Amino acid sequence: MPVEGLFAKLTRQRRKYGAFRGIVDLQAAINRFLAETNQNPKPFTWTADPTPSSKRSGGGKQALESIH
């Protein structure tokens, strides 16, 4: 899972509705979330084209140069 997805899931499941008395309580909730998430790991499969977008689309540099 990409890190953005992990933080989104953490926010939805723990932080958004949690009431924490301090940093220690928040850290404990995050650690519980990570432990539960790691009990049933799901591999992330990258599906994006590895070619940089500048090479696929003809180049962002060309677009920028045409503006200046």
PDB file of N, CA, C, O and CB in Angstrom:
ATOM      1  N   MET A   1       0.860  -1.167   0.000  1.00  0.00           N
ATOM      2  CA  MET A   1       0.000   0.000   0.000  1.00  0.00           C
ATOM      3  C   MET A   1       0.908   1.233   0.000  1.00  0.00           C
ATOM      4  O   MET A   1       1.815   1.326   0.828  1.00  0.00           O
ATOM      5  CB  MET A   1      -0.979  -0.004   1.235  1.00  0.00           C
ATOM      6  N   PRO A   2       0.683   2.158  -0.895  1.00  0.00           N
ATOM      7  CA  PRO A   2       1.496   3.368  -0.882  1.00  0.00           C
ATOM      8  C   PRO A   2       1.290   4.117   0.435  1.00  0.00           C
ATOM      9  O   PRO A   2       0.264   3.971   1.100  1.00  0.00           O
ATOM     10  CB  PRO A   2       1.146   4.275  -2.087  1.00  0.00           C
ATOM     11  N   VAL A   3       2.265   4.898   0.780  1.00  0.00           N
ATOM     12  CA  VAL A   3       2.221   5.579   2.075  1.00  0.00           C
ATOM     13  C   VAL A   3       1.003   6.508   2.193  1.00  0.00           C
ATOM     14  O   VAL A   3       0.459   6.671   3.285  1.00  0.00           O
ATOM     15  CB  VAL A   3       3.507   6.379   2.286  1.00  0.00           C
ATOM     16  N   GLU A   4       0.575   7.113   1.085  1.00  0.00           N
ATOM     17  CA  GLU A   4      -0.597   7.990   1.146  1.00  0.00           C
ATOM     18  C   GLU A   4      -1.837   7.200   1.529  1.00  0.00           C
ATOM     19  O   GLU A   4      -2.664   7.668   2.312  1.00  0.00           O
ATOM     20  CB  GLU A   4      -0.816   8.697  -0.200  1.00  0.00           C
ATOM     21  N   GLY A   5      -1.962   6.003   0.977  1.00  0.00           N
ATOM     22  CA  GLY A   5      -3.099   5.150   1.307  1.00  0.00           C
ATOM     23  C   GLY A   5      -3.072   4.707   2.756  1.00  0.00           C
ATOM     24  O   GLY A   5      -4.108   4.635   3.417  1.00  0.00           O
ATOM     25  N   LEU A   6      -1.878   4.410   3.240  1.00  0.00           N
ATOM     26  CA  LEU A   6      -1.737   4.006   4.643  1.00  0.00           C
ATOM     27  C   LEU A   6      -2.167   5.131   5.576  1.00  0.00           C
ATOM     28  O   LEU A   6      -2.896   4.896   6.539  1.00  0.00           O
ATOM     29  CB  LEU A   6      -0.284   3.596   4.944  1.00  0.00           C
ATOM     30  N   PHE A   7      -1.717   6.354   5.294  1.00  0.00           N
ATOM     31  CA  PHE A   7      -2.104   7.479   6.146  1.00  0.00           C
ATOM     32  C   PHE A   7      -3.589   7.787   6.042  1.00  0.00           C
ATOM     33  O   PHE A   7      -4.214   8.161   7.034  1.00  0.00           O
ATOM     34  CB  PHE A   7      -1.301   8.713   5.782  1.00  0.00           C
ATOM     35  N   ALA A   8      -4.162   7.633   4.850  1.00  0.00           N
ATOM     36  CA  ALA A   8      -5.605   7.863   4.692  1.00  0.00           C
ATOM     37  C   ALA A   8      -6.395   6.849   5.519  1.00  0.00           C
ATOM     38  O   ALA A   8      -7.360   7.205   6.195  1.00  0.00           O
ATOM     39  CB  ALA A   8      -6.015   7.773   3.197  1.00  0.00           C
ATOM     40  N   LYS A   9      -5.980   5.594   5.458  1.00  0.00           N
ATOM     41  CA  LYS A   9      -6.659   4.547   6.224  1.00  0.00           C
ATOM     42  C   LYS A   9      -6.502   4.786   7.720  1.00  0.00           C
ATOM     43  O   LYS A   9      -7.454   4.622   8.483  1.00  0.00           O
ATOM     44  CB  LYS A   9      -6.109   3.161   5.848  1.00  0.00           C
ATOM     45  N   LEU A  10      -5.314   5.170   8.133  1.00  0.00           N
ATOM     46  CA  LEU A  10      -5.070   5.491   9.543  1.00  0.00           C
ATOM     47  C   LEU A  10      -5.984   6.624   9.993  1.00  0.00           C
ATOM     48  O   LEU A  10      -6.585   6.547  11.064  1.00  0.00           O
ATOM     49  CB  LEU A  10      -3.590   5.876   9.769  1.00  0.00           C
ATOM     50  N   THR A  11      -6.093   7.663   9.191  1.00  0.00           N
ATOM     51  CA  THR A  11      -6.936   8.803   9.537  1.00  0.00           C
ATOM     52  C   THR A  11      -8.398   8.383   9.651  1.00  0.00           C
ATOM     53  O   THR A  11      -9.087   8.752  10.602  1.00  0.00           O
ATOM     54  CB  THR A  11      -6.784   9.915   8.494  1.00  0.00           C
ATOM     55  N   ARG A  12      -8.864   7.607   8.671  1.00  0.00           N
ATOM     56  CA  ARG A  12     -10.265   7.176   8.688  1.00  0.00           C
ATOM     57  C   ARG A  12     -10.568   6.288   9.882  1.00  0.00           C
ATOM     58  O   ARG A  12     -11.607   6.443  10.524  1.00  0.00           O
ATOM     59  CB  ARG A  12     -10.607   6.440   7.402  1.00  0.00           C
ATOM     60  N   GLN A  13      -9.683   5.371  10.182  1.00  0.00           N
ATOM     61  CA  GLN A  13      -9.989   4.356  11.180  1.00  0.00           C
ATOM     62  C   GLN A  13      -9.627   4.739  12.610  1.00  0.00           C
ATOM     63  O   GLN A  13     -10.249   4.242  13.549  1.00  0.00           O
ATOM     64  CB  GLN A  13      -9.289   3.107  10.829  1.00  0.00           C
ATOM     65  N   ARG A  14      -8.663   5.586  12.794  1.00  0.00           N
ATOM     66  CA  ARG A  14      -8.217   5.870  14.161  1.00  0.00           C
ATOM     67  C   ARG A  14      -8.278   7.339  14.549  1.00  0.00           C
ATOM     68  O   ARG A  14      -8.961   7.715  15.502  1.00  0.00           O
ATOM     69  CB  ARG A  14      -6.823   5.386  14.336  1.00  0.00           C
ATOM     70  N   ARG A  15      -7.575   8.143  13.819  1.00  0.00           N
ATOM     71  CA  ARG A  15      -7.368   9.518  14.264  1.00  0.00           C
ATOM     72  C   ARG A  15      -8.631  10.358  14.186  1.00  0.00           C
ATOM     73  O   ARG A  15      -8.884  11.178  15.069  1.00  0.00           O
ATOM     74  CB  ARG A  15      -6.286  10.164  13.446  1.00  0.00           C
ATOM     75  N   LYS A  16      -9.429  10.167  13.140  1.00  0.00           N
ATOM     76  CA  LYS A  16     -10.578  11.036  12.907  1.00  0.00           C
ATOM     77  C   LYS A  16     -11.603  10.959  14.042  1.00  0.00           C
ATOM     78  O   LYS A  16     -12.161  11.979  14.446  1.00  0.00           O
ATOM     79  CB  LYS A  16     -11.241  10.673  11.589  1.00  0.00           C
ATOM     80  N   TYR A  17     -11.848   9.759  14.553  1.00  0.00           N
ATOM     81  CA  TYR A  17     -12.872   9.593  15.573  1.00  0.00           C
ATOM     82  C   TYR A  17     -12.299   9.284  16.953  1.00  0.00           C
ATOM     83  O   TYR A  17     -13.047   9.018  17.894  1.00  0.00           O
ATOM     84  CB  TYR A  17     -13.814   8.501  15.167  1.00  0.00           C
ATOM     85  N   GLY A  18     -10.996   9.320  17.070  1.00  0.00           N
ATOM     86  CA  GLY A  18     -10.369   9.002  18.337  1.00  0.00           C
ATOM     87  C   GLY A  18     -10.285  10.218  19.253  1.00  0.00           C
ATOM     88  O   GLY A  18     -10.217  11.361  18.801  1.00  0.00           O
ATOM     89  N   ALA A  19     -10.293   9.940  20.532  1.00  0.00           N
ATOM     90  CA  ALA A  19     -10.078  10.985  21.532  1.00  0.00           C
ATOM     91  C   ALA A  19      -8.798  10.604  22.278  1.00  0.00           C
ATOM     92  O   ALA A  19      -8.730   9.560  22.926  1.00  0.00           O
ATOM     93  CB  ALA A  19     -11.323  11.131  22.525  1.00  0.00           C
ATOM     94  N   PHE A  20      -7.816  11.444  22.176  1.00  0.00           N
ATOM     95  CA  PHE A  20      -6.510  11.134  22.757  1.00  0.00           C
ATOM     96  C   PHE A  20      -6.173  12.164  23.820  1.00  0.00           C
ATOM     97  O   PHE A  20      -6.331  13.366  23.611  1.00  0.00           O
ATOM     98  CB  PHE A  20      -5.409  11.096  21.668  1.00  0.00           C
ATOM     99  N   ARG A  21      -5.712  11.681  24.954  1.00  0.00           N
ATOM    100  CA  ARG A  21      -5.362  12.568  26.062  1.00  0.00           C
ATOM    101  C   ARG A  21      -4.004  13.213  25.882  1.00  0.00           C
ATOM    102  O   ARG A  21      -3.676  14.196  26.547  1.00  0.00           O
ATOM    103  CB  ARG A  21      -5.387  11.809  27.360  1.00  0.00           C
ATOM    104  N   GLY A  22      -3.219  12.655  24.980  1.00  0.00           N
ATOM    105  CA  GLY A  22      -1.891  13.206  24.745  1.00  0.00           C
ATOM    106  C   GLY A  22      -1.179  12.438  23.647  1.00  0.00           C
ATOM    107  O   GLY A  22      -1.742  11.547  23.011  1.00  0.00           O
ATOM    108  N   ILE A  23       0.058  12.806  23.451  1.00  0.00           N
ATOM    109  CA  ILE A  23       0.878  12.196  22.408  1.00  0.00           C
ATOM    110  C   ILE A  23       1.052  10.694  22.640  1.00  0.00           C
ATOM    111  O   ILE A  23       1.033   9.915  21.686  1.00  0.00           O
ATOM    112  CB  ILE A  23       2.245  12.878  22.346  1.00  0.00           C
ATOM    113  N   VAL A  24       1.219  10.291  23.873  1.00  0.00           N
ATOM    114  CA  VAL A  24       1.435   8.872  24.183  1.00  0.00           C
ATOM    115  C   VAL A  24       0.223   8.051  23.764  1.00  0.00           C
ATOM    116  O   VAL A  24       0.381   6.965  23.206  1.00  0.00           O
ATOM    117  CB  VAL A  24       1.719   8.677  25.691  1.00  0.00           C
ATOM    118  N   ASP A  25      -1.003   8.557  24.026  1.00  0.00           N
ATOM    119  CA  ASP A  25      -2.211   7.847  23.610  1.00  0.00           C
ATOM    120  C   ASP A  25      -2.309   7.757  22.083  1.00  0.00           C
ATOM    121  O   ASP A  25      -2.678   6.718  21.537  1.00  0.00           O
ATOM    122  CB  ASP A  25      -3.454   8.543  24.175  1.00  0.00           C
ATOM    123  N   LEU A  26      -1.977   8.847  21.411  1.00  0.00           N
ATOM    124  CA  LEU A  26      -2.001   8.856  19.948  1.00  0.00           C
ATOM    125  C   LEU A  26      -0.983   7.867  19.385  1.00  0.00           C
ATOM    126  O   LEU A  26      -1.290   7.119  18.457  1.00  0.00           O
ATOM    127  CB  LEU A  26      -1.719  10.272  19.413  1.00  0.00           C
ATOM    128  N   GLN A  27       0.220   7.862  19.941  1.00  0.00           N
ATOM    129  CA  GLN A  27       1.253   6.914  19.496  1.00  0.00           C
ATOM    130  C   GLN A  27       0.809   5.474  19.708  1.00  0.00           C
ATOM    131  O   GLN A  27       1.060   4.615  18.862  1.00  0.00           O
ATOM    132  CB  GLN A  27       2.569   7.167  20.241  1.00  0.00           C
ATOM    133  N   ALA A  28       0.151   5.206  20.834  1.00  0.00           N
ATOM    134  CA  ALA A  28      -0.328   3.845  21.111  1.00  0.00           C
ATOM    135  C   ALA A  28      -1.390   3.441  20.090  1.00  0.00           C
ATOM    136  O   ALA A  28      -1.394   2.299  19.629  1.00  0.00           O
ATOM    137  CB  ALA A  28      -0.901   3.745  22.549  1.00  0.00           C
ATOM    138  N   ALA A  29      -2.285   4.354  19.732  1.00  0.00           N
ATOM    139  CA  ALA A  29      -3.314   4.058  18.734  1.00  0.00           C
ATOM    140  C   ALA A  29      -2.689   3.786  17.368  1.00  0.00           C
ATOM    141  O   ALA A  29      -3.116   2.880  16.653  1.00  0.00           O
ATOM    142  CB  ALA A  29      -4.314   5.219  18.635  1.00  0.00           C
ATOM    143  N   ILE A  30      -1.682   4.568  17.013  1.00  0.00           N
ATOM    144  CA  ILE A  30      -0.992   4.360  15.730  1.00  0.00           C
ATOM    145  C   ILE A  30      -0.274   3.017  15.732  1.00  0.00           C
ATOM    146  O   ILE A  30      -0.326   2.284  14.743  1.00  0.00           O
ATOM    147  CB  ILE A  30       0.016   5.506  15.454  1.00  0.00           C
ATOM    148  N   ASN A  31       0.388   2.691  16.820  1.00  0.00           N
ATOM    149  CA  ASN A  31       1.094   1.406  16.913  1.00  0.00           C
ATOM    150  C   ASN A  31       0.130   0.228  16.843  1.00  0.00           C
ATOM    151  O   ASN A  31       0.445  -0.783  16.214  1.00  0.00           O
ATOM    152  CB  ASN A  31       1.899   1.336  18.212  1.00  0.00           C
ATOM    153  N   ARG A  32      -1.061   0.337  17.486  1.00  0.00           N
ATOM    154  CA  ARG A  32      -2.069  -0.725  17.386  1.00  0.00           C
ATOM    155  C   ARG A  32      -2.554  -0.873  15.948  1.00  0.00           C
ATOM    156  O   ARG A  32      -2.719  -1.987  15.451  1.00  0.00           O
ATOM    157  CB  ARG A  32      -3.259  -0.433  18.320  1.00  0.00           C
ATOM    158  N   PHE A  33      -2.783   0.265  15.282  1.00  0.00           N
ATOM    159  CA  PHE A  33      -3.222   0.243  13.892  1.00  0.00           C
ATOM    160  C   PHE A  33      -2.192  -0.460  13.013  1.00  0.00           C
ATOM    161  O   PHE A  33      -2.555  -1.302  12.193  1.00  0.00           O
ATOM    162  CB  PHE A  33      -3.471   1.671  13.385  1.00  0.00           C
ATOM    163  N   LEU A  34      -0.921  -0.127  13.172  1.00  0.00           N
ATOM    164  CA  LEU A  34       0.138  -0.744  12.371  1.00  0.00           C
ATOM    165  C   LEU A  34       0.241  -2.242  12.650  1.00  0.00           C
ATOM    166  O   LEU A  34       0.426  -3.035  11.727  1.00  0.00           O
ATOM    167  CB  LEU A  34       1.483  -0.065  12.653  1.00  0.00           C
ATOM    168  N   ALA A  35       0.123  -2.626  13.915  1.00  0.00           N
ATOM    169  CA  ALA A  35       0.196  -4.050  14.263  1.00  0.00           C
ATOM    170  C   ALA A  35      -0.967  -4.811  13.638  1.00  0.00           C
ATOM    171  O   ALA A  35      -0.775  -5.903  13.103  1.00  0.00           O
ATOM    172  CB  ALA A  35       0.194  -4.239  15.796  1.00  0.00           C
ATOM    173  N   GLU A  36      -2.175  -4.243  13.701  1.00  0.00           N
ATOM    174  CA  GLU A  36      -3.343  -4.897  13.104  1.00  0.00           C
ATOM    175  C   GLU A  36      -3.219  -4.965  11.581  1.00  0.00           C
ATOM    176  O   GLU A  36      -3.564  -5.978  10.973  1.00  0.00           O
ATOM    177  CB  GLU A  36      -4.631  -4.152  13.496  1.00  0.00           C
ATOM    178  N   THR A  37      -2.730  -3.894  10.971  1.00  0.00           N
ATOM    179  CA  THR A  37      -2.568  -3.854   9.519  1.00  0.00           C
ATOM    180  C   THR A  37      -1.536  -4.875   9.067  1.00  0.00           C
ATOM    181  O   THR A  37      -1.705  -5.509   8.025  1.00  0.00           O
ATOM    182  CB  THR A  37      -2.160  -2.449   9.060  1.00  0.00           C
ATOM    183  N   ASN A  38      -0.477  -5.040   9.834  1.00  0.00           N
ATOM    184  CA  ASN A  38       0.599  -5.964   9.474  1.00  0.00           C
ATOM    185  C   ASN A  38       0.243  -7.432   9.718  1.00  0.00           C
ATOM    186  O   ASN A  38       0.954  -8.320   9.247  1.00  0.00           O
ATOM    187  CB  ASN A  38       1.841  -5.616  10.249  1.00  0.00           C
ATOM    188  N   GLN A  39      -0.846  -7.701  10.448  1.00  0.00           N
ATOM    189  CA  GLN A  39      -1.265  -9.084  10.657  1.00  0.00           C
ATOM    190  C   GLN A  39      -1.763  -9.713   9.362  1.00  0.00           C
ATOM    191  O   GLN A  39      -1.646 -10.923   9.171  1.00  0.00           O
ATOM    192  CB  GLN A  39      -2.353  -9.154  11.724  1.00  0.00           C
ATOM    193  N   ASN A  40      -2.316  -8.898   8.476  1.00  0.00           N
ATOM    194  CA  ASN A  40      -2.848  -9.398   7.212  1.00  0.00           C
ATOM    195  C   ASN A  40      -2.305  -8.536   6.073  1.00  0.00           C
ATOM    196  O   ASN A  40      -3.064  -7.787   5.457  1.00  0.00           O
ATOM    197  CB  ASN A  40      -4.410  -9.395   7.219  1.00  0.00           C
ATOM    198  N   PRO A  41      -1.004  -8.627   5.782  1.00  0.00           N
ATOM    199  CA  PRO A  41      -0.413  -7.752   4.770  1.00  0.00           C
ATOM    200  C   PRO A  41      -0.906  -8.076   3.363  1.00  0.00           C
ATOM    201  O   PRO A  41      -1.162  -9.232   3.028  1.00  0.00           O
ATOM    202  CB  PRO A  41       1.098  -7.854   4.816  1.00  0.00           C
ATOM    203  N   LYS A  42      -1.032  -7.040   2.557  1.00  0.00           N
ATOM    204  CA  LYS A  42      -1.416  -7.196   1.153  1.00  0.00           C
ATOM    205  C   LYS A  42      -0.331  -6.535   0.310  1.00  0.00           C
ATOM    206  O   LYS A  42      -0.042  -5.351   0.488  1.00  0.00           O
ATOM    207  CB  LYS A  42      -2.838  -6.566   0.861  1.00  0.00           C
ATOM    208  N   PRO A  43       0.273  -7.295  -0.611  1.00  0.00           N
ATOM    209  CA  PRO A  43       1.348  -6.708  -1.421  1.00  0.00           C
ATOM    210  C   PRO A  43       0.807  -5.630  -2.353  1.00  0.00           C
ATOM    211  O   PRO A  43      -0.314  -5.718  -2.852  1.00  0.00           O
ATOM    212  CB  PRO A  43       2.060  -7.795  -2.238  1.00  0.00           C
ATOM    213  N   PHE A  44       1.620  -4.630  -2.570  1.00  0.00           N
ATOM    214  CA  PHE A  44       1.273  -3.561  -3.493  1.00  0.00           C
ATOM    215  C   PHE A  44       1.880  -3.889  -4.851  1.00  0.00           C
ATOM    216  O   PHE A  44       3.073  -4.176  -4.949  1.00  0.00           O
ATOM    217  CB  PHE A  44       1.771  -2.175  -2.971  1.00  0.00           C
ATOM    218  N   THR A  45       1.062  -3.847  -5.892  1.00  0.00           N
ATOM    219  CA  THR A  45       1.526  -4.100  -7.248  1.00  0.00           C
ATOM    220  C   THR A  45       1.495  -2.796  -8.023  1.00  0.00           C
ATOM    221  O   THR A  45       0.436  -2.198  -8.212  1.00  0.00           O
ATOM    222  CB  THR A  45       0.661  -5.183  -7.947  1.00  0.00           C
ATOM    223  N   TRP A  46       2.660  -2.362  -8.467  1.00  0.00           N
ATOM    224  CA  TRP A  46       2.770  -1.109  -9.210  1.00  0.00           C
ATOM    225  C   TRP A  46       2.225  -1.318 -10.611  1.00  0.00           C
ATOM    226  O   TRP A  46       2.673  -2.224 -11.314  1.00  0.00           O
ATOM    227  CB  TRP A  46       4.242  -0.609  -9.259  1.00  0.00           C
ATOM    228  N   THR A  47       1.265  -0.499 -11.032  1.00  0.00           N
ATOM    229  CA  THR A  47       0.653  -0.662 -12.348  1.00  0.00           C
ATOM    230  C   THR A  47       0.918   0.516 -13.279  1.00  0.00           C
ATOM    231  O   THR A  47       0.522   0.473 -14.443  1.00  0.00           O
ATOM    232  CB  THR A  47      -0.829  -0.856 -12.198  1.00  0.00           C
ATOM    233  N   ALA A  48       1.564   1.542 -12.804  1.00  0.00           N
ATOM    234  CA  ALA A  48       1.823   2.725 -13.624  1.00  0.00           C
ATOM    235  C   ALA A  48       2.917   2.447 -14.642  1.00  0.00           C
ATOM    236  O   ALA A  48       3.770   1.585 -14.433  1.00  0.00           O
ATOM    237  CB  ALA A  48       2.211   3.916 -12.743  1.00  0.00           C
ATOM    238  N   ASP A  49       2.885   3.174 -15.725  1.00  0.00           N
ATOM    239  CA  ASP A  49       3.911   3.076 -16.757  1.00  0.00           C
ATOM    240  C   ASP A  49       5.215   3.646 -16.196  1.00  0.00           C
ATOM    241  O   ASP A  49       5.220   4.787 -15.734  1.00  0.00           O
ATOM    242  CB  ASP A  49       3.479   3.833 -18.063  1.00  0.00           C
ATOM    243  N   PRO A  50       6.315   2.899 -16.217  1.00  0.00           N
ATOM    244  CA  PRO A  50       7.562   3.387 -15.638  1.00  0.00           C
ATOM    245  C   PRO A  50       8.249   4.465 -16.476  1.00  0.00           C
ATOM    246  O   PRO A  50       9.211   5.078 -16.013  1.00  0.00           O
ATOM    247  CB  PRO A  50       8.500   2.240 -15.445  1.00  0.00           C
ATOM    248  N   THR A  51       7.777   4.705 -17.691  1.00  0.00           N
ATOM    249  CA  THR A  51       8.380   5.722 -18.541  1.00  0.00           C
ATOM    250  C   THR A  51       8.024   7.099 -17.994  1.00  0.00           C
ATOM    251  O   THR A  51       6.846   7.370 -17.762  1.00  0.00           O
ATOM    252  CB  THR A  51       7.910   5.571 -20.014  1.00  0.00           C
ATOM    253  N   PRO A  52       8.997   7.975 -17.780  1.00  0.00           N
ATOM    254  CA  PRO A  52       8.674   9.318 -17.285  1.00  0.00           C
ATOM    255  C   PRO A  52       7.671  10.020 -18.204  1.00  0.00           C
ATOM    256  O   PRO A  52       7.725   9.869 -19.425  1.00  0.00           O
ATOM    257  CB  PRO A  52       9.954  10.163 -17.160  1.00  0.00           C
ATOM    258  N   SER A  53       6.775  10.776 -17.616  1.00  0.00           N
ATOM    259  CA  SER A  53       5.721  11.427 -18.392  1.00  0.00           C
ATOM    260  C   SER A  53       6.292  12.387 -19.428  1.00  0.00           C
ATOM    261  O   SER A  53       5.679  12.608 -20.472  1.00  0.00           O
ATOM    262  CB  SER A  53       4.771  12.172 -17.466  1.00  0.00           C
ATOM    263  N   SER A  54       7.455  12.957 -19.152  1.00  0.00           N
ATOM    264  CA  SER A  54       8.049  13.886 -20.111  1.00  0.00           C
ATOM    265  C   SER A  54       8.437  13.171 -21.406  1.00  0.00           C
ATOM    266  O   SER A  54       8.394  13.774 -22.478  1.00  0.00           O
ATOM    267  CB  SER A  54       9.277  14.568 -19.499  1.00  0.00           C
ATOM    268  N   LYS A  55       8.815  11.894 -21.318  1.00  0.00           N
ATOM    269  CA  LYS A  55       9.178  11.140 -22.521  1.00  0.00           C
ATOM    270  C   LYS A  55       7.939  10.630 -23.245  1.00  0.00           C
ATOM    271  O   LYS A  55       7.948  10.496 -24.468  1.00  0.00           O
ATOM    272  CB  LYS A  55      10.093   9.966 -22.162  1.00  0.00           C
ATOM    273  N   ARG A  56       6.858  10.340 -22.488  1.00  0.00           N
ATOM    274  CA  ARG A  56       5.636   9.824 -23.094  1.00  0.00           C
ATOM    275  C   ARG A  56       4.886  10.910 -23.856  1.00  0.00           C
ATOM    276  O   ARG A  56       4.345  10.649 -24.930  1.00  0.00           O
ATOM    277  CB  ARG A  56       4.736   9.221 -22.029  1.00  0.00           C
ATOM    278  N   SER A  57       4.846  12.128 -23.312  1.00  0.00           N
ATOM    279  CA  SER A  57       3.985  13.160 -23.880  1.00  0.00           C
ATOM    280  C   SER A  57       4.730  14.121 -24.805  1.00  0.00           C
ATOM    281  O   SER A  57       4.135  15.080 -25.296  1.00  0.00           O
ATOM    282  CB  SER A  57       3.332  13.936 -22.774  1.00  0.00           C
ATOM    283  N   GLY A  58       5.984  13.888 -25.044  1.00  0.00           N
ATOM    284  CA  GLY A  58       6.716  14.787 -25.919  1.00  0.00           C
ATOM    285  C   GLY A  58       7.527  15.806 -25.142  1.00  0.00           C
ATOM    286  O   GLY A  58       8.306  16.556 -25.730  1.00  0.00           O
ATOM    287  N   GLY A  59       7.358  15.843 -23.854  1.00  0.00           N
ATOM    288  CA  GLY A  59       8.240  16.655 -23.038  1.00  0.00           C
ATOM    289  C   GLY A  59       7.612  17.879 -22.413  1.00  0.00           C
ATOM    290  O   GLY A  59       7.108  18.767 -23.100  1.00  0.00           O
ATOM    291  N   GLY A  60       7.655  17.904 -21.111  1.00  0.00           N
ATOM    292  CA  GLY A  60       7.211  19.087 -20.391  1.00  0.00           C
ATOM    293  C   GLY A  60       8.163  20.243 -20.621  1.00  0.00           C
ATOM    294  O   GLY A  60       7.762  21.406 -20.581  1.00  0.00           O
ATOM    295  N   LYS A  61       9.433  19.919 -20.863  1.00  0.00           N
ATOM    296  CA  LYS A  61      10.431  20.961 -21.108  1.00  0.00           C
ATOM    297  C   LYS A  61      10.076  21.745 -22.370  1.00  0.00           C
ATOM    298  O   LYS A  61      10.218  22.967 -22.403  1.00  0.00           O
ATOM    299  CB  LYS A  61      11.845  20.345 -21.237  1.00  0.00           C
ATOM    300  N   GLN A  62       9.617  21.048 -23.404  1.00  0.00           N
ATOM    301  CA  GLN A  62       9.226  21.731 -24.635  1.00  0.00           C
ATOM    302  C   GLN A  62       8.054  22.675 -24.382  1.00  0.00           C
ATOM    303  O   GLN A  62       8.007  23.780 -24.922  1.00  0.00           O
ATOM    304  CB  GLN A  62       8.860  20.712 -25.722  1.00  0.00           C
ATOM    305  N   ALA A  63       7.123  22.234 -23.567  1.00  0.00           N
ATOM    306  CA  ALA A  63       5.966  23.078 -23.253  1.00  0.00           C
ATOM    307  C   ALA A  63       6.414  24.321 -22.497  1.00  0.00           C
ATOM    308  O   ALA A  63       5.944  25.423 -22.776  1.00  0.00           O
ATOM    309  CB  ALA A  63       4.922  22.294 -22.426  1.00  0.00           C
ATOM    310  N   LEU A  64       7.315  24.148 -21.548  1.00  0.00           N
ATOM    311  CA  LEU A  64       7.803  25.293 -20.782  1.00  0.00           C
ATOM    312  C   LEU A  64       8.580  26.261 -21.666  1.00  0.00           C
ATOM    313  O   LEU A  64       8.438  27.478 -21.544  1.00  0.00           O
ATOM    314  CB  LEU A  64       8.681  24.822 -19.626  1.00  0.00           C
ATOM    315  N   GLU A  65       9.405  25.710 -22.557  1.00  0.00           N
ATOM    316  CA  GLU A  65      10.188  26.579 -23.446  1.00  0.00           C
ATOM    317  C   GLU A  65       9.299  27.375 -24.385  1.00  0.00           C
ATOM    318  O   GLU A  65       9.632  28.504 -24.744  1.00  0.00           O
ATOM    319  CB  GLU A  65      11.176  25.754 -24.257  1.00  0.00           C
ATOM    320  N   SER A  66       8.179  26.804 -24.784  1.00  0.00           N
ATOM    321  CA  SER A  66       7.282  27.526 -25.696  1.00  0.00           C
ATOM    322  C   SER A  66       6.595  28.686 -24.996  1.00  0.00           C
ATOM    323  O   SER A  66       6.170  29.639 -25.649  1.00  0.00           O
ATOM    324  CB  SER A  66       6.234  26.578 -26.276  1.00  0.00           C
ATOM    325  N   ILE A  67       6.479  28.616 -23.667  1.00  0.00           N
ATOM    326  CA  ILE A  67       5.856  29.705 -22.907  1.00  0.00           C
ATOM    327  C   ILE A  67       6.816  30.889 -22.795  1.00  0.00           C
ATOM    328  O   ILE A  67       6.387  32.042 -22.838  1.00  0.00           O
ATOM    329  CB  ILE A  67       5.437  29.218 -21.498  1.00  0.00           C
ATOM    330  N   HIS A  68       8.108  30.607 -22.652  1.00  0.00           N
ATOM    331  CA  HIS A  68       9.091  31.679 -22.424  1.00  0.00           C
ATOM    332  C   HIS A  68       9.646  32.151 -23.706  1.00  0.00           C
ATOM    333  O   HIS A  68      10.489  33.049 -23.721  1.00  0.00           O
ATOM    334  CB  HIS A  68      10.214  31.223 -21.525  1.00  0.00           C
TER     335      HIS A  68
END
